[in-house]
Amino acid sequence: MAFVGAQPMRRFILACLATTGLATASLATAGLAFIGGAHAADMKPVFKAPPAPIVDSWTGFYVGANGGYSWGPWHSTSISPIFPPNLTGFTAAPDVQGWVAGIQGGYNWRINNIWLAGLEADAQWTGERASSVTGESFTIGDFVTTITTDVTWRLSWFDTFRGRVGALIDPTTLFYLTGGAAVGQFAFSEVTTAAISTKGGTPLASAAAGQSQTTTLWGGAVGAGVEKKFTPKWSVKAEFLYLDFGSHTFAAGTGVDTNVRLNDYIARAGVNFKFN
């Protein structure tokens, strides 16, 4: 058997150790890769979606048109002696009523997901009026005297300047309260006609006298309504308003002074267009 020298033997041992180290390192690397891959397969990415932005279709300027009906009991008291038996005057409570139509415009601020505030002004024209024709006849000797009185009350137009505050029960439906100032034009006229005829009906003479006055008054307006968006730009609304202008004496100091209590109820529907 041949003897192997110490130097070659040392190189052989070092070579074996190096080979074993490389193999161990490779196995360790493969094991780690396998474990990492298994964990990576088991892990699922977790993402937290950002909150959805609020789509605000309310804030901004808008204009629109409306139409409806208005009515009011205008309690009236006059010192005018309409009939001879009634020398102290008369009292009436005409139900003034008629159509109403107009335009409106304003600005809304959406405060958060629920609350909304705004300002609105409108200009309205009305056919609201009432009339009363009364008469009485009496006989003196062979003559018959007939006195007829025609009284007319009328609201020609009104404007309101109001604030609005409301709650959104969903992103497209607003319930609101509203209130502010109002101004309107009111007219009152009274014409009294006296006619004398014979008992047989032959007219002999007649005369008429009257007075009329138109005045513009300031008052207040309060109400409530609901508005519904059917596109981001277009909405429809229904609204109820109460207007109060206090009392006014027409033809004051003429001897036919007539005090009228001026208040009104408005029920109307409308459509609004919102600008970008």
C-alpha positions in Angstrom: 0.0 0.0 0.0 1.4 3.3 -1.0 1.7 6.0 1.6 -0.1 9.3 0.9 1.8 12.4 2.0 0.4 14.8 4.6 0.2 17.7 2.1 -2.1 16.0 -0.4 -4.3 14.6 2.4 -4.8 18.1 3.8 -6.0 19.4 0.4 -8.4 16.5 0.0 -10.0 17.2 3.5 -10.4 20.9 2.7 -12.0 20.1 -0.6 -14.5 17.8 1.1 -15.4 20.4 3.7 -15.9 23.1 1.1 -18.2 20.8 -1.0 -20.2 20.0 2.1 -20.6 23.7 3.1 -21.8 24.6 -0.4 -24.3 21.8 -0.4 -25.6 22.8 3.0 -25.9 26.4 2.0 -27.8 25.5 -1.1 -30.2 23.3 0.8 -30.8 26.1 3.4 -31.5 28.6 0.6 -33.9 26.2 -1.1 -35.7 25.6 2.2 -36.1 29.3 2.9 -37.4 29.9 -0.6 -39.9 27.1 -0.1 -41.1 28.4 3.3 -41.3 32.0 2.0 -43.3 30.9 -1.1 -45.7 29.0 1.1 -46.2 32.0 3.4 -46.6 34.3 0.3 -49.2 32.0 -1.1 -51.2 32.0 2.2 -51.0 35.8 2.5 -53.7 38.0 0.9 -53.3 41.7 0.3 -55.5 43.9 2.5 -56.5 47.3 1.1 -58.6 49.9 2.8 -60.7 51.7 0.2 -60.8 55.5 0.6 -64.2 56.9 1.7 -66.5 57.7 -1.3 -66.6 61.4 -2.0 -69.8 63.3 -1.3 -71.5 64.2 -4.6 -72.8 67.7 -3.9 -75.5 68.6 -6.4 -77.1 71.3 -4.2 -74.5 74.0 -3.5 -74.7 76.8 -6.0 -77.0 79.3 -7.8 -80.3 78.3 -9.2 -83.3 79.8 -11.0 -86.8 78.5 -11.6 -90.5 79.1 -12.1 -93.6 78.3 -10.1 -97.4 78.3 -10.2 -100.2 77.7 -7.8 -103.1 79.2 -5.9 -103.5 81.8 -3.2 -106.4 82.8 -0.9 -107.0 84.9 2.3 -109.9 86.1 4.4 -109.5 89.9 4.3 -111.6 91.0 7.3 -112.9 94.5 6.4 -114.6 97.2 8.5 -115.9 100.5 7.0 -117.5 103.6 8.4 -119.3 104.2 5.1 -123.1 104.1 5.6 -123.8 101.6 2.8 -127.6 101.5 3.5 -129.7 104.1 5.3 -130.6 101.5 8.1 -126.9 100.9 8.6 -125.5 104.4 9.4 -122.6 103.0 11.4 -120.9 101.3 8.4 -120.4 97.7 7.5 -118.3 94.6 8.3 -117.3 92.0 5.7 -114.9 89.1 5.5 -114.3 88.5 1.8 -112.5 85.3 0.7 -110.0 86.8 -1.7 -108.6 84.1 -3.9 -107.0 83.4 -7.3 -104.1 82.0 -9.3 -100.5 82.8 -8.6 -97.4 82.4 -10.9 -93.9 83.7 -10.9 -90.1 83.1 -10.9 -87.6 82.5 -8.2 -83.8 82.3 -7.8 -81.3 81.8 -5.0 -78.2 80.1 -3.7 -77.8 76.9 -1.6 -74.9 75.8 0.8 -74.7 72.2 1.6 -73.2 72.1 5.1 -72.6 68.3 5.5 -74.3 65.1 4.6 -77.6 66.3 6.2 -78.0 70.0 6.5 -78.5 72.7 3.9 -79.0 76.4 4.1 -79.9 79.0 1.4 -81.3 82.3 0.3 -84.2 82.7 -2.1 -86.1 85.6 -3.7 -89.2 85.4 -5.9 -91.5 87.7 -7.9 -95.2 86.7 -8.2 -98.2 87.8 -10.2 -101.7 87.0 -9.0 -105.3 87.0 -10.1 -106.4 87.1 -6.5 -109.5 89.2 -5.9 -113.0 89.2 -4.3 -116.0 91.3 -5.0 -119.3 92.0 -3.2 -122.4 93.6 -4.6 -125.1 94.5 -2.1 -128.3 96.5 -2.5 -131.4 97.7 -0.7 -134.6 99.5 -1.8 -137.0 101.6 0.2 -140.1 103.5 -0.6 -141.0 107.1 0.3 -144.4 108.2 -1.0 -144.7 107.4 -4.7 -140.9 107.0 -5.2 -138.6 104.0 -4.8 -135.0 104.5 -3.9 -132.4 101.8 -4.6 -128.9 101.9 -3.3 -126.3 99.4 -4.7 -122.7 99.1 -3.5 -120.0 97.3 -5.4 -116.8 96.6 -3.4 -113.7 95.0 -4.8 -110.5 93.8 -3.0 -107.5 92.8 -5.1 -103.9 91.6 -4.6 -102.0 92.4 -7.8 -98.5 91.1 -7.1 -96.1 90.2 -4.3 -92.4 89.4 -3.8 -90.6 87.6 -1.0 -87.0 87.6 0.2 -86.4 84.6 2.4 -83.9 82.3 4.1 -84.1 78.5 3.8 -82.8 75.8 6.2 -83.5 72.1 5.8 -82.5 68.5 6.1 -81.6 66.0 3.4 -83.4 62.8 4.1 -81.4 61.3 1.2 -78.9 62.9 -1.3 -81.8 64.0 -3.6 -84.6 64.9 -1.2 -84.7 68.1 0.9 -87.3 69.1 3.5 -87.0 72.8 4.5 -88.4 75.7 6.5 -88.4 79.2 5.1 -89.0 82.7 6.3 -88.3 86.4 5.6 -89.7 89.6 4.2 -92.5 90.2 1.7 -93.8 93.1 -0.2 -97.1 93.3 -2.2 -99.5 95.7 -4.0 -103.1 95.8 -2.7 -106.1 97.6 -4.1 -109.5 98.4 -2.7 -112.5 100.1 -4.5 -116.0 101.0 -3.5 -118.7 102.4 -5.8 -122.2 103.3 -4.4 -125.0 104.0 -6.8 -128.4 105.5 -5.8 -131.3 105.3 -8.3 -134.8 106.8 -7.9 -137.8 105.5 -9.8 -141.5 105.5 -9.6 -143.5 102.7 -8.0 -144.2 101.5 -11.6 -140.5 101.2 -12.3 -139.9 104.3 -14.4 -136.4 105.6 -13.7 -136.2 109.2 -12.7 -132.6 109.9 -11.6 -129.4 108.2 -10.5 -126.1 109.1 -9.1 -122.8 107.3 -8.2 -119.9 108.0 -5.9 -116.9 105.9 -5.0 -113.3 105.7 -4.1 -110.4 103.5 -4.9 -106.9 103.2 -3.7 -103.8 101.1 -4.5 -101.0 100.7 -2.0 -97.7 98.8 -1.6 -97.0 97.3 1.8 -94.2 95.4 3.5 -94.9 92.3 5.6 -93.5 88.9 6.5 -93.5 85.4 5.0 -93.1 82.0 6.6 -93.5 78.5 5.2 -92.3 75.0 4.5 -91.6 72.8 1.5 -90.0 69.8 0.0 -87.6 69.7 -3.0 -86.6 66.7 -5.0 -83.6 66.3 -7.4 -84.3 64.2 -10.5 -80.9 65.1 -12.1 -77.9 66.9 -10.7 -79.2 70.1 -12.3 -83.0 69.9 -12.2 -85.3 69.6 -9.3 -89.0 70.0 -8.5 -90.5 71.5 -5.3 -93.8 72.0 -3.5 -94.2 74.8 -1.0 -96.7 76.4 1.3 -96.3 80.1 2.5 -98.2 82.3 4.9 -98.0 86.1 4.2 -98.9 88.7 6.7 -99.1 92.4 5.9 -101.0 93.7 8.9 -103.9 96.0 8.6 -104.3 99.0 6.3 -107.0 101.7 6.2 -108.0 102.6 2.6 -109.4 106.0 1.8 -108.5 107.3 5.3 -110.1 110.6 6.1 -112.7 110.5 3.3 -115.7 109.5 5.2 -115.7 106.0 3.6 -112.6 104.8 5.6 -112.2 101.1 5.3 -109.8 99.1 7.4 -108.7 95.8 5.8 -106.7 92.9 7.4 -104.3 91.7 4.8 -103.0 88.2 5.0 -102.6 85.4 2.5 -102.0 81.7 2.0 -99.9 80.4 -0.9 -99.8 76.8 -2.2 -97.5 76.4 -5.2 -95.3 74.0 -7.1 -92.2 74.8 -9.1 -89.1 73.6 -11.0 -85.5 74.8 -10.4 -82.4 74.7 -12.6 -79.0 74.7 -10.8 -75.9 76.2 -12.5 -72.5 74.4 -12.3 
